[in-house]
Amino acid sequence: MQNIMMINNNKAIIQYDPKLGLYRGEFVGLNGGADFYGDSIDALEREGSQSLQTFMDVCQENGIE
């Protein structure tokens, strides 16, 4: 079973990483990779939003849609 979280209208798959003791999220449907980590739902939402914004900023800087 996969856990899915929506962040700024973008889907992310969430899994628990027992080695790190953190949840890991990875956005799907983007033209590149953007992942994030958090120890709670609030942290995942915050870190996911920041990761997505960074990804979008880099795409814009490089002329990638």
PDB file with SEQRES, HELIX, SHEET and CRYST1 records, atoms N, CA, C and O in Angstrom:
SEQRES   1 A   65  MET GLN ASN ILE MET MET ILE ASN ASN ASN LYS ALA ILE          
SEQRES   2 A   65  ILE GLN TYR ASP PRO LYS LEU GLY LEU TYR ARG GLY GLU          
SEQRES   3 A   65  PHE VAL GLY LEU ASN GLY GLY ALA ASP PHE TYR GLY ASP          
SEQRES   4 A   65  SER ILE ASP ALA LEU GLU ARG GLU GLY SER GLN SER LEU          
SEQRES   5 A   65  GLN THR PHE MET ASP VAL CYS GLN GLU ASN GLY ILE GLU          
HELIX    1 AA1 ILE A   41  GLU A   61  1                                  21    
SHEET    1 AA1 4 ASN A   3  ILE A   7  0                                        
SHEET    2 AA1 4 ASN A  10  ASP A  17 -1                                        
SHEET    3 AA1 4 LEU A  22  PHE A  27 -1                                        
SHEET    4 AA1 4 ASP A  35  GLY A  38 -1                                        
CRYST1    1.000    1.000    1.000  90.00  90.00  90.00 P 1           1          
ATOM      1  N   MET A   1       0.832  -1.182   0.000  1.00  0.00           N  
ATOM      2  CA  MET A   1       0.000   0.000   0.000  1.00  0.00           C  
ATOM      3  C   MET A   1       0.874   1.242   0.000  1.00  0.00           C  
ATOM      4  O   MET A   1       1.851   1.328   0.744  1.00  0.00           O  
ATOM      5  N   GLN A   2       0.522   2.185  -0.825  1.00  0.00           N  
ATOM      6  CA  GLN A   2       1.256   3.435  -0.877  1.00  0.00           C  
ATOM      7  C   GLN A   2       0.424   4.533  -0.219  1.00  0.00           C  
ATOM      8  O   GLN A   2      -0.791   4.607  -0.403  1.00  0.00           O  
ATOM      9  N   ASN A   3       1.089   5.365   0.533  1.00  0.00           N  
ATOM     10  CA  ASN A   3       0.434   6.524   1.123  1.00  0.00           C  
ATOM     11  C   ASN A   3       0.683   7.709   0.215  1.00  0.00           C  
ATOM     12  O   ASN A   3       1.804   7.934  -0.241  1.00  0.00           O  
ATOM     13  N   ILE A   4      -0.364   8.459  -0.041  1.00  0.00           N  
ATOM     14  CA  ILE A   4      -0.276   9.596  -0.956  1.00  0.00           C  
ATOM     15  C   ILE A   4      -0.640  10.872  -0.214  1.00  0.00           C  
ATOM     16  O   ILE A   4      -1.591  10.903   0.567  1.00  0.00           O  
ATOM     17  N   MET A   5       0.122  11.912  -0.465  1.00  0.00           N  
ATOM     18  CA  MET A   5      -0.137  13.227   0.115  1.00  0.00           C  
ATOM     19  C   MET A   5      -0.197  14.228  -1.022  1.00  0.00           C  
ATOM     20  O   MET A   5       0.614  14.176  -1.947  1.00  0.00           O  
ATOM     21  N   MET A   6      -1.148  15.131  -0.957  1.00  0.00           N  
ATOM     22  CA  MET A   6      -1.237  16.204  -1.936  1.00  0.00           C  
ATOM     23  C   MET A   6      -0.628  17.463  -1.329  1.00  0.00           C  
ATOM     24  O   MET A   6      -1.018  17.891  -0.244  1.00  0.00           O  
ATOM     25  N   ILE A   7       0.330  18.049  -2.039  1.00  0.00           N  
ATOM     26  CA  ILE A   7       0.980  19.281  -1.608  1.00  0.00           C  
ATOM     27  C   ILE A   7       0.925  20.255  -2.771  1.00  0.00           C  
ATOM     28  O   ILE A   7       1.499  20.000  -3.830  1.00  0.00           O  
ATOM     29  N   ASN A   8       0.237  21.369  -2.576  1.00  0.00           N  
ATOM     30  CA  ASN A   8       0.078  22.380  -3.627  1.00  0.00           C  
ATOM     31  C   ASN A   8      -0.412  21.754  -4.929  1.00  0.00           C  
ATOM     32  O   ASN A   8       0.109  22.047  -6.005  1.00  0.00           O  
ATOM     33  N   ASN A   9      -1.412  20.895  -4.821  1.00  0.00           N  
ATOM     34  CA  ASN A   9      -2.023  20.209  -5.962  1.00  0.00           C  
ATOM     35  C   ASN A   9      -1.080  19.266  -6.688  1.00  0.00           C  
ATOM     36  O   ASN A   9      -1.310  18.949  -7.856  1.00  0.00           O  
ATOM     37  N   ASN A  10      -0.028  18.811  -6.029  1.00  0.00           N  
ATOM     38  CA  ASN A  10       0.903  17.837  -6.596  1.00  0.00           C  
ATOM     39  C   ASN A  10       0.929  16.605  -5.707  1.00  0.00           C  
ATOM     40  O   ASN A  10       0.974  16.710  -4.481  1.00  0.00           O  
ATOM     41  N   LYS A  11       0.902  15.439  -6.336  1.00  0.00           N  
ATOM     42  CA  LYS A  11       0.861  14.173  -5.618  1.00  0.00           C  
ATOM     43  C   LYS A  11       2.270  13.736  -5.219  1.00  0.00           C  
ATOM     44  O   LYS A  11       3.214  13.806  -6.006  1.00  0.00           O  
ATOM     45  N   ALA A  12       2.380  13.281  -3.961  1.00  0.00           N  
ATOM     46  CA  ALA A  12       3.641  12.737  -3.465  1.00  0.00           C  
ATOM     47  C   ALA A  12       3.372  11.383  -2.812  1.00  0.00           C  
ATOM     48  O   ALA A  12       2.380  11.209  -2.105  1.00  0.00           O  
ATOM     49  N   ILE A  13       4.256  10.442  -3.056  1.00  0.00           N  
ATOM     50  CA  ILE A  13       4.195   9.128  -2.426  1.00  0.00           C  
ATOM     51  C   ILE A  13       4.994   9.214  -1.126  1.00  0.00           C  
ATOM     52  O   ILE A  13       6.125   9.701  -1.117  1.00  0.00           O  
ATOM     53  N   ILE A  14       4.404   8.740  -0.035  1.00  0.00           N  
ATOM     54  CA  ILE A  14       5.033   8.810   1.273  1.00  0.00           C  
ATOM     55  C   ILE A  14       5.364   7.398   1.756  1.00  0.00           C  
ATOM     56  O   ILE A  14       4.531   6.494   1.685  1.00  0.00           O  
ATOM     57  N   GLN A  15       6.587   7.225   2.244  1.00  0.00           N  
ATOM     58  CA  GLN A  15       7.015   5.955   2.822  1.00  0.00           C  
ATOM     59  C   GLN A  15       7.822   6.245   4.084  1.00  0.00           C  
ATOM     60  O   GLN A  15       8.398   7.323   4.233  1.00  0.00           O  
ATOM     61  N   TYR A  16       7.854   5.273   4.984  1.00  0.00           N  
ATOM     62  CA  TYR A  16       8.643   5.413   6.196  1.00  0.00           C  
ATOM     63  C   TYR A  16      10.007   4.791   5.974  1.00  0.00           C  
ATOM     64  O   TYR A  16      10.108   3.671   5.475  1.00  0.00           O  
ATOM     65  N   ASP A  17      11.068   5.520   6.346  1.00  0.00           N  
ATOM     66  CA  ASP A  17      12.433   5.018   6.246  1.00  0.00           C  
ATOM     67  C   ASP A  17      12.895   4.642   7.653  1.00  0.00           C  
ATOM     68  O   ASP A  17      13.267   5.523   8.429  1.00  0.00           O  
ATOM     69  N   PRO A  18      12.878   3.347   7.999  1.00  0.00           N  
ATOM     70  CA  PRO A  18      13.222   2.941   9.361  1.00  0.00           C  
ATOM     71  C   PRO A  18      14.683   3.212   9.726  1.00  0.00           C  
ATOM     72  O   PRO A  18      14.996   3.403  10.901  1.00  0.00           O  
ATOM     73  N   LYS A  19      15.568   3.232   8.748  1.00  0.00           N  
ATOM     74  CA  LYS A  19      16.982   3.510   9.035  1.00  0.00           C  
ATOM     75  C   LYS A  19      17.167   4.939   9.533  1.00  0.00           C  
ATOM     76  O   LYS A  19      17.970   5.192  10.432  1.00  0.00           O  
ATOM     77  N   LEU A  20      16.423   5.869   8.944  1.00  0.00           N  
ATOM     78  CA  LEU A  20      16.522   7.270   9.347  1.00  0.00           C  
ATOM     79  C   LEU A  20      15.516   7.641  10.436  1.00  0.00           C  
ATOM     80  O   LEU A  20      15.689   8.641  11.133  1.00  0.00           O  
ATOM     81  N   GLY A  21      14.482   6.845  10.575  1.00  0.00           N  
ATOM     82  CA  GLY A  21      13.426   7.168  11.523  1.00  0.00           C  
ATOM     83  C   GLY A  21      12.589   8.349  11.059  1.00  0.00           C  
ATOM     84  O   GLY A  21      12.024   9.082  11.871  1.00  0.00           O  
ATOM     85  N   LEU A  22      12.513   8.527   9.730  1.00  0.00           N  
ATOM     86  CA  LEU A  22      11.772   9.647   9.142  1.00  0.00           C  
ATOM     87  C   LEU A  22      10.869   9.150   8.028  1.00  0.00           C  
ATOM     88  O   LEU A  22      11.078   8.076   7.464  1.00  0.00           O  
ATOM     89  N   TYR A  23       9.864   9.950   7.727  1.00  0.00           N  
ATOM     90  CA  TYR A  23       9.030   9.708   6.561  1.00  0.00           C  
ATOM     91  C   TYR A  23       9.688  10.386   5.371  1.00  0.00           C  
ATOM     92  O   TYR A  23      10.253  11.473   5.488  1.00  0.00           O  
ATOM     93  N   ARG A  24       9.603   9.717   4.213  1.00  0.00           N  
ATOM     94  CA  ARG A  24      10.174  10.268   2.982  1.00  0.00           C  
ATOM     95  C   ARG A  24       9.056  10.433   1.970  1.00  0.00           C  
ATOM     96  O   ARG A  24       8.257   9.524   1.744  1.00  0.00           O  
ATOM     97  N   GLY A  25       9.017  11.604   1.369  1.00  0.00           N  
ATOM     98  CA  GLY A  25       8.048  11.860   0.320  1.00  0.00           C  
ATOM     99  C   GLY A  25       8.760  12.102  -0.992  1.00  0.00           C  
ATOM    100  O   GLY A  25       9.849  12.675  -1.023  1.00  0.00           O  
ATOM    101  N   GLU A  26       8.146  11.666  -2.071  1.00  0.00           N  
ATOM    102  CA  GLU A  26       8.692  11.913  -3.404  1.00  0.00           C  
ATOM    103  C   GLU A  26       7.540  12.287  -4.328  1.00  0.00           C  
ATOM    104  O   GLU A  26       6.557  11.556  -4.444  1.00  0.00           O  
ATOM    105  N   PHE A  27       7.676  13.429  -4.978  1.00  0.00           N  
ATOM    106  CA  PHE A  27       6.642  13.882  -5.903  1.00  0.00           C  
ATOM    107  C   PHE A  27       6.652  13.010  -7.145  1.00  0.00           C  
ATOM    108  O   PHE A  27       7.709  12.605  -7.628  1.00  0.00           O  
ATOM    109  N   VAL A  28       5.459  12.724  -7.657  1.00  0.00           N  
ATOM    110  CA  VAL A  28       5.301  11.959  -8.887  1.00  0.00           C  
ATOM    111  C   VAL A  28       4.650  12.868  -9.926  1.00  0.00           C  
ATOM    112  O   VAL A  28       3.917  13.797  -9.586  1.00  0.00           O  
ATOM    113  N   GLY A  29       4.928  12.587 -11.180  1.00  0.00           N  
ATOM    114  CA  GLY A  29       4.319  13.358 -12.255  1.00  0.00           C  
ATOM    115  C   GLY A  29       5.087  14.610 -12.625  1.00  0.00           C  
ATOM    116  O   GLY A  29       4.621  15.398 -13.448  1.00  0.00           O  
ATOM    117  N   LEU A  30       6.267  14.811 -12.027  1.00  0.00           N  
ATOM    118  CA  LEU A  30       7.104  15.948 -12.404  1.00  0.00           C  
ATOM    119  C   LEU A  30       8.087  15.489 -13.474  1.00  0.00           C  
ATOM    120  O   LEU A  30       8.247  14.291 -13.703  1.00  0.00           O  
ATOM    121  N   ASN A  31       8.735  16.430 -14.117  1.00  0.00           N  
ATOM    122  CA  ASN A  31       9.711  16.069 -15.150  1.00  0.00           C  
ATOM    123  C   ASN A  31      11.116  15.894 -14.567  1.00  0.00           C  
ATOM    124  O   ASN A  31      12.110  15.944 -15.291  1.00  0.00           O  
ATOM    125  N   GLY A  32      11.182  15.690 -13.264  1.00  0.00           N  
ATOM    126  CA  GLY A  32      12.442  15.463 -12.563  1.00  0.00           C  
ATOM    127  C   GLY A  32      12.135  14.983 -11.161  1.00  0.00           C  
ATOM    128  O   GLY A  32      10.975  14.777 -10.803  1.00  0.00           O  
ATOM    129  N   GLY A  33      13.167  14.809 -10.378  1.00  0.00           N  
ATOM    130  CA  GLY A  33      12.986  14.303  -9.027  1.00  0.00           C  
ATOM    131  C   GLY A  33      12.924  15.406  -7.986  1.00  0.00           C  
ATOM    132  O   GLY A  33      13.679  16.376  -8.047  1.00  0.00           O  
ATOM    133  N   ALA A  34      12.026  15.252  -7.040  1.00  0.00           N  
ATOM    134  CA  ALA A  34      11.928  16.163  -5.903  1.00  0.00           C  
ATOM    135  C   ALA A  34      11.441  15.351  -4.709  1.00  0.00           C  
ATOM    136  O   ALA A  34      10.307  14.871  -4.689  1.00  0.00           O  
ATOM    137  N   ASP A  35      12.312  15.205  -3.714  1.00  0.00           N  
ATOM    138  CA  ASP A  35      11.916  14.454  -2.535  1.00  0.00           C  
ATOM    139  C   ASP A  35      12.102  15.301  -1.285  1.00  0.00           C  
ATOM    140  O   ASP A  35      12.676  16.390  -1.329  1.00  0.00           O  
ATOM    141  N   PHE A  36      11.600  14.775  -0.166  1.00  0.00           N  
ATOM    142  CA  PHE A  36      11.632  15.522   1.085  1.00  0.00           C  
ATOM    143  C   PHE A  36      11.441  14.555   2.251  1.00  0.00           C  
ATOM    144  O   PHE A  36      10.935  13.447   2.076  1.00  0.00           O  
ATOM    145  N   TYR A  37      11.851  14.987   3.435  1.00  0.00           N  
ATOM    146  CA  TYR A  37      11.783  14.156   4.636  1.00  0.00           C  
ATOM    147  C   TYR A  37      11.130  14.932   5.768  1.00  0.00           C  
ATOM    148  O   TYR A  37      11.195  16.160   5.811  1.00  0.00           O  
ATOM    149  N   GLY A  38      10.501  14.204   6.685  1.00  0.00           N  
ATOM    150  CA  GLY A  38       9.928  14.825   7.870  1.00  0.00           C  
ATOM    151  C   GLY A  38       9.612  13.782   8.916  1.00  0.00           C  
ATOM    152  O   GLY A  38       9.453  12.602   8.604  1.00  0.00           O  
ATOM    153  N   ASP A  39       9.521  14.223  10.165  1.00  0.00           N  
ATOM    154  CA  ASP A  39       9.217  13.299  11.254  1.00  0.00           C  
ATOM    155  C   ASP A  39       7.755  13.332  11.671  1.00  0.00           C  
ATOM    156  O   ASP A  39       7.359  12.653  12.619  1.00  0.00           O  
ATOM    157  N   SER A  40       6.947  14.128  10.958  1.00  0.00           N  
ATOM    158  CA  SER A  40       5.512  14.221  11.251  1.00  0.00           C  
ATOM    159  C   SER A  40       4.782  14.681   9.989  1.00  0.00           C  
ATOM    160  O   SER A  40       5.411  15.069   9.005  1.00  0.00           O  
ATOM    161  N   ILE A  41       3.471  14.634  10.026  1.00  0.00           N  
ATOM    162  CA  ILE A  41       2.670  15.099   8.892  1.00  0.00           C  
ATOM    163  C   ILE A  41       2.931  16.582   8.646  1.00  0.00           C  
ATOM    164  O   ILE A  41       3.113  17.001   7.502  1.00  0.00           O  
ATOM    165  N   ASP A  42       2.949  17.373   9.711  1.00  0.00           N  
ATOM    166  CA  ASP A  42       3.208  18.809   9.562  1.00  0.00           C  
ATOM    167  C   ASP A  42       4.575  19.063   8.935  1.00  0.00           C  
ATOM    168  O   ASP A  42       4.714  19.914   8.057  1.00  0.00           O  
ATOM    169  N   ALA A  43       5.583  18.320   9.392  1.00  0.00           N  
ATOM    170  CA  ALA A  43       6.932  18.488   8.839  1.00  0.00           C  
ATOM    171  C   ALA A  43       6.974  18.072   7.375  1.00  0.00           C  
ATOM    172  O   ALA A  43       7.630  18.726   6.564  1.00  0.00           O  
ATOM    173  N   LEU A  44       6.276  16.986   7.026  1.00  0.00           N  
ATOM    174  CA  LEU A  44       6.225  16.550   5.627  1.00  0.00           C  
ATOM    175  C   LEU A  44       5.587  17.615   4.746  1.00  0.00           C  
ATOM    176  O   LEU A  44       6.089  17.910   3.661  1.00  0.00           O  
ATOM    177  N   GLU A  45       4.492  18.188   5.204  1.00  0.00           N  
ATOM    178  CA  GLU A  45       3.817  19.229   4.414  1.00  0.00           C  
ATOM    179  C   GLU A  45       4.719  20.445   4.238  1.00  0.00           C  
ATOM    180  O   GLU A  45       4.806  20.999   3.142  1.00  0.00           O  
ATOM    181  N   ARG A  46       5.384  20.860   5.302  1.00  0.00           N  
ATOM    182  CA  ARG A  46       6.273  22.026   5.242  1.00  0.00           C  
ATOM    183  C   ARG A  46       7.472  21.752   4.335  1.00  0.00           C  
ATOM    184  O   ARG A  46       7.781  22.550   3.450  1.00  0.00           O  
ATOM    185  N   GLU A  47       8.144  20.624   4.556  1.00  0.00           N  
ATOM    186  CA  GLU A  47       9.327  20.280   3.766  1.00  0.00           C  
ATOM    187  C   GLU A  47       8.955  19.996   2.314  1.00  0.00           C  
ATOM    188  O   GLU A  47       9.700  20.344   1.398  1.00  0.00           O  
ATOM    189  N   GLY A  48       7.803  19.364   2.106  1.00  0.00           N  
ATOM    190  CA  GLY A  48       7.337  19.085   0.749  1.00  0.00           C  
ATOM    191  C   GLY A  48       7.067  20.358  -0.020  1.00  0.00           C  
ATOM    192  O   GLY A  48       7.425  20.467  -1.193  1.00  0.00           O  
ATOM    193  N   SER A  49       6.450  21.309   0.620  1.00  0.00           N  
ATOM    194  CA  SER A  49       6.159  22.590  -0.019  1.00  0.00           C  
ATOM    195  C   SER A  49       7.453  23.310  -0.396  1.00  0.00           C  
ATOM    196  O   SER A  49       7.560  23.871  -1.487  1.00  0.00           O  
ATOM    197  N   GLN A  50       8.428  23.292   0.499  1.00  0.00           N  
ATOM    198  CA  GLN A  50       9.722  23.925   0.218  1.00  0.00           C  
ATOM    199  C   GLN A  50      10.462  23.206  -0.909  1.00  0.00           C  
ATOM    200  O   GLN A  50      11.044  23.850  -1.783  1.00  0.00           O  
ATOM    201  N   SER A  51      10.440  21.878  -0.887  1.00  0.00           N  
ATOM    202  CA  SER A  51      11.105  21.093  -1.923  1.00  0.00           C  
ATOM    203  C   SER A  51      10.483  21.360  -3.289  1.00  0.00           C  
ATOM    204  O   SER A  51      11.193  21.531  -4.280  1.00  0.00           O  
ATOM    205  N   LEU A  52       9.156  21.394  -3.335  1.00  0.00           N  
ATOM    206  CA  LEU A  52       8.455  21.642  -4.591  1.00  0.00           C  
ATOM    207  C   LEU A  52       8.770  23.042  -5.113  1.00  0.00           C  
ATOM    208  O   LEU A  52       8.985  23.221  -6.312  1.00  0.00           O  
ATOM    209  N   GLN A  53       8.799  24.029  -4.230  1.00  0.00           N  
ATOM    210  CA  GLN A  53       9.106  25.400  -4.652  1.00  0.00           C  
ATOM    211  C   GLN A  53      10.524  25.497  -5.194  1.00  0.00           C  
ATOM    212  O   GLN A  53      10.757  26.168  -6.199  1.00  0.00           O  
ATOM    213  N   THR A  54      11.467  24.837  -4.543  1.00  0.00           N  
ATOM    214  CA  THR A  54      12.844  24.828  -5.023  1.00  0.00           C  
ATOM    215  C   THR A  54      12.924  24.180  -6.399  1.00  0.00           C  
ATOM    216  O   THR A  54      13.613  24.681  -7.288  1.00  0.00           O  
ATOM    217  N   PHE A  55      12.218  23.064  -6.573  1.00  0.00           N  
ATOM    218  CA  PHE A  55      12.192  22.378  -7.863  1.00  0.00           C  
ATOM    219  C   PHE A  55      11.648  23.304  -8.954  1.00  0.00           C  
ATOM    220  O   PHE A  55      12.230  23.411 -10.033  1.00  0.00           O  
ATOM    221  N   MET A  56      10.528  23.971  -8.661  1.00  0.00           N  
ATOM    222  CA  MET A  56       9.915  24.877  -9.636  1.00  0.00           C  
ATOM    223  C   MET A  56      10.829  26.065  -9.951  1.00  0.00           C  
ATOM    224  O   MET A  56      10.922  26.491 -11.102  1.00  0.00           O  
ATOM    225  N   ASP A  57      11.499  26.594  -8.932  1.00  0.00           N  
ATOM    226  CA  ASP A  57      12.426  27.711  -9.138  1.00  0.00           C  
ATOM    227  C   ASP A  57      13.577  27.319 -10.061  1.00  0.00           C  
ATOM    228  O   ASP A  57      13.951  28.078 -10.955  1.00  0.00           O  
ATOM    229  N   VAL A  58      14.134  26.132  -9.839  1.00  0.00           N  
ATOM    230  CA  VAL A  58      15.243  25.656 -10.685  1.00  0.00           C  
ATOM    231  C   VAL A  58      14.764  25.449 -12.111  1.00  0.00           C  
ATOM    232  O   VAL A  58      15.468  25.799 -13.059  1.00  0.00           O  
ATOM    233  N   CYS A  59      13.568  24.882 -12.274  1.00  0.00           N  
ATOM    234  CA  CYS A  59      13.017  24.703 -13.624  1.00  0.00           C  
ATOM    235  C   CYS A  59      12.852  26.042 -14.316  1.00  0.00           C  
ATOM    236  O   CYS A  59      13.192  26.177 -15.492  1.00  0.00           O  
ATOM    237  N   GLN A  60      12.336  27.030 -13.607  1.00  0.00           N  
ATOM    238  CA  GLN A  60      12.122  28.350 -14.195  1.00  0.00           C  
ATOM    239  C   GLN A  60      13.465  28.990 -14.582  1.00  0.00           C  
ATOM    240  O   GLN A  60      13.585  29.575 -15.659  1.00  0.00           O  
ATOM    241  N   GLU A  61      14.457  28.879 -13.716  1.00  0.00           N  
ATOM    242  CA  GLU A  61      15.780  29.434 -13.991  1.00  0.00           C  
ATOM    243  C   GLU A  61      16.405  28.821 -15.250  1.00  0.00           C  
ATOM    244  O   GLU A  61      17.153  29.482 -15.970  1.00  0.00           O  
ATOM    245  N   ASN A  62      16.085  27.547 -15.503  1.00  0.00           N  
ATOM    246  CA  ASN A  62      16.663  26.837 -16.635  1.00  0.00           C  
ATOM    247  C   ASN A  62      15.741  26.775 -17.842  1.00  0.00           C  
ATOM    248  O   ASN A  62      16.045  26.088 -18.817  1.00  0.00           O  
ATOM    249  N   GLY A  63      14.626  27.478 -17.790  1.00  0.00           N  
ATOM    250  CA  GLY A  63      13.702  27.507 -18.909  1.00  0.00           C  
ATOM    251  C   GLY A  63      12.970  26.224 -19.155  1.00  0.00           C  
ATOM    252  O   GLY A  63      12.584  25.935 -20.287  1.00  0.00           O  
ATOM    253  N   ILE A  64      12.768  25.437 -18.104  1.00  0.00           N  
ATOM    254  CA  ILE A  64      12.081  24.140 -18.214  1.00  0.00           C  
ATOM    255  C   ILE A  64      10.654  24.320 -17.711  1.00  0.00           C  
ATOM    256  O   ILE A  64      10.430  24.865 -16.630  1.00  0.00           O  
ATOM    257  N   GLU A  65       9.690  23.856 -18.508  1.00  0.00           N  
ATOM    258  CA  GLU A  65       8.279  23.950 -18.084  1.00  0.00           C  
ATOM    259  C   GLU A  65       7.932  22.849 -17.127  1.00  0.00           C  
ATOM    260  O   GLU A  65       6.793  22.768 -16.666  1.00  0.00           O  
TER     261      GLU A  65                                                      
END                                                                             
